[in-house]
Amino acid sequence: MSFDEVYEKELSFQTDRRKATVEFIKIVSDLWYDRSIELVLFRNQLIDRNVSEILNLHEYAGEFVQKPISIFDSVEIAQAIRTLNLPPAKLDIGKLTYEYHLEDNQYEDAMAFVSNKLKDAKESENLVPKDVILYGFGRIGRLLARELMTRTGQGNQMRLRAIVTRGTVDQTVLEKRASLLQHDSVHGDFPGTVRADVENEALIINGTTVHMITANAPEDIDYTPYGIEDALVIDNTGAFRDKEALSRHMQSKGVSKVLLTAPGKGIPNIVHGVNHREYNPAEVDIFSAASCTTNAITPVLKAIEDSFGVVQGHLETIHAYTNDQNLVDNMHKKYRRGRAAALNMVITETGAGSAVSKALPSFEGKLTSNAIRVPVPNGSLAILKLELENKTSKDGLNTIMKKYALEGDLVEQIKYSLNNELVSSDIVGSSAPSIFDSNATIVANDGKNVVLYVWYDNEYGYSHQVIRLAKYISKVRRYTYY
């Protein structure tokens, strides 16, 4: 075959592959918007992805499971899912396709395979939608708003109804709030529409009204005139950190649950996937989603503890600068944080090491910790130096981590990276709170002293953990197949 013939054949294949991807995107959209069935590919979101992004995710999936997973396979499985009478669900089509390859000799066709794998989905309970109020509208608040509105679908899970801020709500303020939601220097433009509704003091996000409420104290607000009942308040202000202060939200009419996006005192500190099932939302009203760093390291530490045992260790976080630091040198109540954030590496403290024990009691007293704030706006790295109880090797440890990323209770939390060229900007936009850098793993000759590198998007990955916990608290978690 000549070079020209090979080239023409490659062009033809690429055309067929991209056409199949277009069909796949349509099925993904139809399932989501018509039936609240969300397809993901090894936990990577597929909604609102373009053709190239979908194909790149398939390349990653194939490398991850070390078996080819093509878009043609995904289309076949997605078509089978579309024909079934399924309730609202979240299904990993990557896992389904991988299993179909392993078990295809056991089934007549893809339809028979999918029908058997998802037979339990019909037993899923009907969901009662939950009203959500964002108390505060900073970095985390705006990312939560983006994700909640992008993934509203038919609105049978969580519905963003209101945002509470301080100060007046006039045309200038509304337009500024709308602009900050629409445009983001780190995460790019919001893939939707946002406009200010001055007359009704609201933002119209993707055509849906979200009321902008101004208040100085949580207990002063009555949400019921806005049609809001039995709502979950997600407090992302950082102003209220303990049970007494957060209980003020419960005095507001229309509120039934509170979730803090920071470590909290006197309330359950939850890392979703690790310890959320230990607390029944029917019995607990106020929760904390802990910190971004705690959410990054705890899933990995649980996997290591369960597999090898941990004697002791040290955590060092290389953390992006935050709004708490100064832009230029100035006074600051904490040491070193007064120096210009974008010009200096700044040693500071972190409570993440001790906070791990709130989710994993076996780590009480085992970890020391410190942090270095560095001149990047987002994307952080946790370095874990651990002494293990049982010996292992680099391959042995990585194999265990890959298993946890592929199956079990932590598949949403741990992403296993195979990338030799991974840097901090690459992990911005990852929905997993922990990106395990397999190529950076170090295991000493004794097999017991190891160094692990865990990347995390301290804004976006953490926000997804908050949303996962919010769904659990609100009892709107759909049937899932991971």
C-alpha positions as CSV (number, residue, x, y, z in Angstrom):
1,M,0.0,0.0,0.0
2,S,1.4,3.4,-1.0
3,F,1.8,6.3,1.4
4,D,-1.1,8.1,-0.4
5,E,-3.3,5.1,0.1
6,V,-2.4,4.8,3.7
7,Y,-3.1,8.5,4.2
8,E,-6.5,8.2,2.6
9,K,-7.3,5.2,4.7
10,E,-6.3,7.2,7.8
11,L,-8.5,10.1,6.8
12,S,-11.5,7.8,6.2
13,F,-11.0,6.2,9.6
14,Q,-10.8,9.6,11.3
15,T,-14.0,10.7,9.6
16,D,-15.9,7.6,10.7
17,R,-14.5,8.0,14.2
18,R,-15.5,11.7,14.5
19,K,-19.0,10.9,13.0
20,A,-19.4,8.2,15.7
21,T,-18.4,10.7,18.3
22,V,-21.1,13.1,17.2
23,E,-23.6,10.4,17.5
24,F,-22.2,9.5,21.0
25,I,-22.5,13.2,22.1
26,K,-26.2,13.2,21.0
27,I,-27.0,10.1,23.0
28,V,-25.2,11.5,26.1
29,S,-27.1,14.7,25.8
30,D,-30.5,13.0,25.2
31,L,-30.0,10.7,28.1
32,W,-29.1,13.5,30.4
33,Y,-31.6,16.2,29.4
34,D,-34.6,13.8,28.7
35,R,-34.1,11.1,31.4
36,S,-31.5,12.4,33.9
37,I,-29.1,9.6,33.1
38,E,-25.5,10.8,33.2
39,L,-22.8,8.9,31.4
40,V,-19.2,9.3,32.4
41,L,-16.0,7.8,31.1
42,F,-13.9,6.5,34.1
43,R,-15.4,9.3,36.1
44,N,-14.6,11.9,33.5
45,Q,-17.6,14.1,32.7
46,L,-19.0,13.8,29.2
47,I,-21.7,16.4,29.2
48,D,-20.9,19.5,27.1
49,R,-17.7,18.0,25.8
50,N,-16.7,18.5,22.1
51,V,-15.5,15.8,19.7
52,S,-11.8,16.1,20.3
53,E,-12.3,16.1,24.1
54,I,-14.3,12.9,23.9
55,L,-11.7,11.2,21.7
56,N,-8.9,12.2,24.0
57,L,-10.8,10.8,27.0
58,H,-11.1,7.5,25.1
59,E,-7.3,7.5,24.6
60,Y,-6.8,8.0,28.3
61,A,-9.3,5.2,29.1
62,G,-7.5,2.8,26.9
63,E,-4.1,3.5,28.5
64,F,-5.7,3.3,32.0
65,V,-7.1,-0.2,31.6
66,Q,-4.4,-1.3,29.1
67,K,-7.0,-2.4,26.6
68,P,-8.3,-0.5,23.6
69,I,-11.6,1.3,24.3
70,S,-12.9,2.9,21.1
71,I,-15.6,5.4,20.4
72,F,-17.4,2.7,18.4
73,D,-17.6,0.5,21.5
74,S,-19.0,3.4,23.5
75,V,-21.6,4.1,20.9
76,E,-22.8,0.5,21.0
77,I,-23.1,0.5,24.8
78,A,-24.7,3.9,24.9
79,Q,-27.3,2.8,22.3
80,A,-28.1,-0.2,24.5
81,I,-28.5,2.0,27.6
82,R,-30.9,4.3,25.7
83,T,-33.2,1.4,24.9
84,L,-33.6,0.4,28.5
85,N,-36.2,1.8,30.9
86,L,-33.8,3.1,33.5
87,P,-34.4,5.6,36.4
88,P,-32.2,8.6,36.9
89,A,-28.7,7.2,37.1
90,K,-25.0,7.9,36.7
91,L,-23.2,5.2,34.7
92,D,-19.6,4.8,33.8
93,I,-19.6,3.8,30.2
94,G,-15.8,3.2,30.3
95,K,-16.2,0.5,33.0
96,L,-19.1,-1.0,31.1
97,T,-17.2,-1.1,27.9
98,Y,-14.1,-2.6,29.6
99,E,-16.2,-5.3,31.2
100,Y,-18.0,-6.0,27.9
101,H,-14.6,-6.8,26.3
102,L,-13.8,-9.1,29.2
103,E,-17.2,-10.9,29.2
104,D,-18.4,-10.6,25.6
105,N,-18.4,-14.4,25.1
106,Q,-21.0,-14.6,27.9
107,Y,-23.6,-12.5,26.2
108,E,-25.4,-12.6,22.8
109,D,-24.9,-8.9,22.2
110,A,-24.4,-5.5,23.9
111,M,-28.0,-5.2,24.8
112,A,-28.0,-8.5,26.7
113,F,-24.8,-7.4,28.5
114,V,-26.1,-4.0,29.6
115,S,-29.5,-5.4,30.6
116,N,-27.8,-7.8,33.0
117,K,-25.3,-5.3,34.4
118,L,-27.9,-2.6,35.1
119,K,-30.8,-4.9,36.2
120,D,-30.6,-3.5,39.8
121,A,-31.2,0.1,38.6
122,K,-34.9,-0.5,38.3
123,E,-35.0,-0.8,42.1
124,S,-33.7,2.8,42.6
125,E,-36.0,5.0,44.6
126,N,-37.7,8.1,43.2
127,L,-35.7,11.3,44.0
128,V,-37.2,14.4,45.7
129,P,-35.4,17.5,44.4
130,K,-33.6,19.7,46.9
131,D,-33.5,23.4,46.9
132,V,-29.9,24.8,47.4
133,I,-28.8,28.2,48.7
134,L,-25.3,29.4,48.3
135,Y,-24.3,31.5,51.3
136,G,-21.4,33.5,49.9
137,F,-20.2,33.9,46.3
138,G,-16.4,33.7,46.3
139,R,-14.1,31.3,44.5
140,I,-15.8,28.1,45.7
141,G,-19.3,29.6,45.7
142,R,-19.0,30.6,42.0
143,L,-17.6,27.2,41.0
144,L,-20.5,25.5,42.9
145,A,-22.9,27.7,41.0
146,R,-21.4,26.8,37.7
147,E,-21.5,23.1,38.3
148,L,-25.0,23.1,39.8
149,M,-26.4,25.1,36.9
150,T,-24.5,23.1,34.2
151,R,-25.7,19.8,35.6
152,T,-29.3,20.8,36.5
153,G,-30.8,18.8,33.7
154,Q,-34.4,18.2,34.6
155,G,-33.8,19.5,38.1
156,N,-34.7,16.3,39.9
157,Q,-31.6,16.4,42.1
158,M,-30.3,19.8,43.4
159,R,-31.8,23.1,42.4
160,L,-29.8,26.3,42.9
161,R,-32.5,28.8,44.0
162,A,-30.7,31.6,45.8
163,I,-27.3,33.2,46.5
164,V,-26.8,35.3,49.7
165,T,-24.2,38.1,49.8
166,R,-23.6,41.2,51.9
167,G,-24.2,44.7,50.7
168,T,-26.7,46.1,48.3
169,V,-28.2,44.4,45.3
170,D,-28.4,47.0,42.5
171,Q,-27.7,47.0,38.8
172,T,-23.9,47.5,39.2
173,V,-23.5,44.8,41.8
174,L,-25.7,42.3,39.8
175,E,-23.7,43.0,36.6
176,K,-20.4,42.5,38.4
177,R,-21.7,39.2,40.0
178,A,-22.9,38.0,36.6
179,S,-19.5,38.9,35.0
180,L,-17.5,37.1,37.7
181,L,-19.7,34.0,37.2
182,Q,-19.4,34.2,33.4
183,H,-15.7,34.8,33.2
184,D,-12.9,33.2,35.3
185,S,-9.2,33.8,34.9
186,V,-8.3,30.2,36.0
187,H,-11.2,28.0,34.8
188,G,-12.2,29.9,31.6
189,D,-15.7,31.1,30.6
190,F,-18.8,29.5,31.9
191,P,-20.3,27.3,29.2
192,G,-23.7,28.8,29.5
193,T,-25.6,32.2,29.7
194,V,-25.7,34.6,32.6
195,R,-27.5,37.9,32.8
196,A,-28.6,40.3,35.5
197,D,-32.3,40.7,36.2
198,V,-32.3,44.1,38.1
199,E,-36.1,44.3,38.5
200,N,-36.3,40.9,40.3
201,E,-32.9,41.2,42.0
202,A,-31.7,37.9,40.5
203,L,-29.3,36.3,38.1
204,I,-30.8,34.5,35.1
205,I,-28.4,31.5,34.7
206,N,-29.1,29.3,31.7
207,G,-32.5,30.8,31.6
208,T,-33.3,29.9,35.2
209,T,-33.9,32.5,38.0
210,V,-31.5,32.5,40.9
211,H,-32.4,35.1,43.5
212,M,-29.7,37.4,44.9
213,I,-30.4,38.0,48.5
214,T,-28.5,40.5,50.7
215,A,-28.2,39.9,54.5
216,N,-25.8,40.6,57.3
217,A,-26.9,37.7,59.5
218,P,-28.2,34.2,58.5
219,E,-31.1,34.2,61.0
220,D,-32.6,37.4,59.5
221,I,-33.5,35.7,56.2
222,D,-36.9,34.2,55.3
223,Y,-36.5,32.2,52.1
224,T,-40.1,31.0,51.9
225,P,-41.3,34.1,49.9
226,Y,-39.0,33.0,47.1
227,G,-40.7,29.6,47.0
228,I,-37.8,28.0,48.8
229,E,-38.6,25.2,51.3
230,D,-36.6,22.5,53.1
231,A,-33.4,23.9,51.6
232,L,-29.7,23.0,52.0
233,V,-27.5,26.0,52.7
234,I,-23.9,25.7,51.5
235,D,-21.9,28.2,53.5
236,N,-18.8,29.1,51.6
237,T,-18.0,32.4,53.4
238,G,-15.6,31.0,55.9
239,A,-17.2,33.3,58.5
240,F,-19.0,30.6,60.4
241,R,-16.8,27.6,61.5
242,D,-18.4,25.9,64.5
243,K,-21.8,24.3,65.3
244,E,-23.1,27.3,67.2
245,A,-22.4,29.8,64.5
246,L,-23.6,27.5,61.7
247,S,-26.8,26.8,63.6
248,R,-27.8,30.3,62.9
249,H,-28.7,29.2,59.4
250,M,-31.2,26.7,60.9
251,Q,-33.1,29.7,62.3
252,S,-33.9,30.9,58.8
253,K,-37.3,29.9,57.4
254,G,-37.0,27.5,54.6
255,V,-33.7,25.8,55.7
256,S,-33.3,22.2,56.9
257,K,-29.6,21.4,56.3
258,V,-26.3,23.2,56.4
259,L,-23.0,22.3,54.7
260,L,-19.8,24.2,55.4
261,T,-17.0,24.3,52.7
262,A,-14.2,24.4,55.3
263,P,-13.1,22.4,58.3
264,G,-15.6,22.8,61.1
265,K,-15.6,22.4,64.9
266,G,-18.2,20.4,66.7
267,I,-19.7,19.0,63.5
268,P,-18.9,16.0,61.3
269,N,-16.0,16.7,59.0
270,I,-16.6,14.6,55.9
271,V,-14.4,13.4,53.0
272,H,-16.9,12.0,50.6
273,G,-16.1,8.4,49.7
274,V,-14.2,7.9,52.9
275,N,-16.5,8.5,55.9
276,H,-19.8,10.0,54.6
277,R,-21.8,6.9,55.4
278,E,-20.9,7.1,59.1
279,Y,-23.4,10.0,59.4
280,N,-27.1,9.7,58.6
281,P,-28.6,12.9,57.0
282,A,-31.9,12.0,58.7
283,E,-30.1,12.4,62.1
284,V,-27.5,15.1,61.4
285,D,-28.3,18.6,60.2
286,I,-24.9,20.4,59.9
287,F,-21.9,19.0,58.1
288,S,-18.4,20.1,57.1
289,A,-16.8,19.2,53.8
290,A,-13.3,19.6,55.4
291,S,-10.6,21.3,53.4
292,C,-9.3,20.8,49.8
293,T,-6.0,19.3,51.1
294,T,-7.8,16.9,53.5
295,N,-10.0,15.8,50.6
296,A,-6.9,15.3,48.4
297,I,-4.8,13.2,50.8
298,T,-7.4,11.2,52.8
299,P,-8.6,8.9,50.0
300,V,-5.0,8.0,49.1
301,L,-4.1,7.5,52.8
302,K,-7.1,5.2,53.2
303,A,-6.0,3.1,50.3
304,I,-2.5,2.8,51.7
305,E,-3.6,2.2,55.3
306,D,-6.0,-0.6,54.2
307,S,-3.4,-2.2,51.9
308,F,-0.1,-1.8,53.8
309,G,-0.8,-0.1,57.2
310,V,0.9,3.2,58.1
311,V,3.2,3.6,61.1
312,Q,3.7,7.4,60.7
313,G,4.4,10.1,58.1
314,H,4.7,13.7,57.1
315,L,2.6,15.8,54.8
316,E,4.0,18.7,52.8
317,T,1.6,20.6,50.6
318,I,2.8,22.8,47.8
319,H,-0.3,24.9,47.6
320,A,-1.4,27.6,45.2
321,Y,-1.8,31.0,46.7
322,T,-5.2,32.0,47.9
323,N,-7.2,35.2,48.5
324,D,-6.1,35.1,52.2
325,Q,-2.6,36.2,51.2
326,N,-1.6,39.7,50.1
327,L,-1.2,40.7,46.5
328,V,1.7,43.0,47.5
329,D,3.8,43.2,50.7
330,N,1.5,44.5,53.5
331,M,0.4,43.8,57.1
332,H,-1.1,40.3,57.7
333,K,-2.2,38.8,61.0
334,K,-0.3,35.6,60.2
335,Y,3.5,35.3,59.8
336,R,4.9,35.3,56.2
337,R,1.5,35.6,54.5
338,G,1.9,39.4,54.3
339,R,4.5,39.0,51.5
340,A,3.4,39.3,47.9
341,A,1.7,36.0,47.0
342,A,2.7,36.0,43.3
343,L,6.4,36.7,43.9
344,N,7.2,34.4,46.9
345,M,7.2,30.9,48.1
346,V,5.7,31.2,51.6
347,I,6.0,28.6,54.4
348,T,2.8,28.5,56.4
349,E,0.8,26.0,58.5
350,T,-1.8,23.5,57.5
351,G,-4.2,21.6,59.7
352,A,-4.7,18.9,57.0
353,G,-2.3,16.4,58.7
354,S,-4.3,16.3,62.0
355,A,-7.7,16.8,60.2
356,V,-7.2,13.4,58.4
357,S,-8.0,11.6,61.7
358,K,-11.5,13.1,61.8
359,A,-12.2,11.0,58.7
360,L,-9.7,8.2,59.5
361,P,-9.4,7.8,63.3
362,S,-6.5,5.3,62.8
363,F,-4.3,8.3,61.8
364,E,-4.6,10.0,65.1
365,G,-1.1,11.3,66.0
366,K,0.5,9.7,63.0
367,L,1.0,12.7,60.6
368,T,2.9,15.9,60.9
369,S,2.2,18.6,58.3
370,N,3.3,21.9,56.8
371,A,2.6,23.9,53.7
372,I,4.3,26.1,51.2
373,R,2.2,28.6,49.3
374,V,3.7,29.1,45.8
375,P,3.2,31.6,43.0
376,V,0.5,29.7,41.0
377,P,-3.2,30.8,41.1
378,N,-4.5,27.2,41.3
379,G,-3.4,23.6,41.2
380,S,-1.6,22.1,44.3
381,L,0.5,19.2,45.2
382,A,0.6,17.0,48.4
383,I,3.8,15.1,49.1
384,L,3.3,12.2,51.5
385,K,6.3,10.6,53.2
386,L,5.1,7.5,54.9
387,E,6.5,4.6,56.9
388,L,4.5,1.5,56.1
389,E,3.9,-1.5,58.4
390,N,4.2,-4.0,55.5
391,K,6.8,-4.0,52.7
392,T,6.0,-3.2,49.1
393,S,7.6,-2.1,45.9
394,K,7.0,0.8,43.5
395,D,5.1,-1.5,41.1
396,G,3.2,-3.1,44.0
397,L,2.1,0.2,45.5
398,N,1.1,1.6,42.1
399,T,-0.9,-1.5,41.3
400,I,-2.9,-1.1,44.5
401,M,-3.6,2.6,43.8
402,K,-4.7,1.8,40.2
403,K,-7.1,-0.8,41.6
404,Y,-8.6,1.7,44.0
405,A,-9.0,4.2,41.1
406,L,-10.7,1.6,38.9
407,E,-13.1,0.0,41.3
408,G,-14.5,0.3,44.8
409,D,-15.7,3.2,47.0
410,L,-13.0,5.7,46.0
411,V,-13.3,5.7,42.2
412,E,-14.7,9.2,42.2
413,Q,-12.0,10.5,44.5
414,I,-8.8,9.0,43.1
415,K,-7.6,9.6,39.5
416,Y,-4.6,7.5,38.5
417,S,-2.2,9.5,36.3
418,L,0.1,7.7,33.8
419,N,1.5,11.0,32.4
420,N,5.3,11.4,32.5
421,E,4.9,15.1,31.7
422,L,2.3,16.0,34.4
423,V,2.6,19.5,35.8
424,S,0.3,21.6,38.0
425,S,-1.6,23.3,35.1
426,D,-2.6,19.9,33.7
427,I,-4.7,19.0,36.7
428,V,-6.8,22.3,36.7
429,G,-10.3,21.3,35.9
430,S,-10.1,17.7,37.3
431,S,-13.3,16.6,39.1
432,A,-11.3,14.1,41.3
433,P,-9.9,15.6,44.5
434,S,-6.8,13.3,44.3
435,I,-4.7,12.8,41.2
436,F,-2.1,10.1,42.0
437,D,1.1,10.6,40.1
438,S,2.2,7.0,39.6
439,N,5.5,8.0,37.8
440,A,6.6,10.0,40.8
441,T,6.2,7.2,43.4
442,I,9.3,6.5,45.4
443,V,9.8,3.3,47.5
444,A,13.0,2.9,49.5
445,N,15.1,-0.2,49.4
446,D,13.6,-1.4,52.7
447,G,10.2,-1.4,51.1
448,K,8.7,0.4,54.0
449,N,9.5,4.1,53.5
450,V,7.6,5.6,50.6
451,V,7.0,9.0,49.1
452,L,3.8,9.7,47.2
453,Y,2.8,12.7,45.1
454,V,-0.8,13.6,45.0
455,W,-1.9,16.5,42.8
456,Y,-5.2,18.4,43.3
457,D,-7.2,21.2,41.9
458,N,-7.8,23.0,45.2
459,E,-10.8,24.8,43.7
460,Y,-12.5,22.6,41.2
461,G,-11.7,19.2,42.5
462,Y,-12.8,20.3,46.0
463,S,-16.0,21.8,44.7
464,H,-17.0,18.5,43.2
465,Q,-16.4,16.8,46.6
466,V,-18.7,19.4,48.1
467,I,-21.4,18.6,45.5
468,R,-21.0,14.9,46.1
469,L,-21.5,15.4,49.8
470,A,-24.4,17.8,49.2
471,K,-26.2,15.1,47.1
472,Y,-25.7,12.6,49.9
473,I,-27.0,15.1,52.6
474,S,-30.0,15.9,50.3
475,K,-30.7,12.2,49.6
476,V,-30.7,12.8,45.8
477,R,-27.8,10.4,44.9
478,R,-28.9,8.4,41.9
479,Y,-28.3,4.8,41.1
480,T,-24.6,4.6,40.0
481,Y,-22.6,2.0,38.2
482,Y,-18.9,2.4,38.6
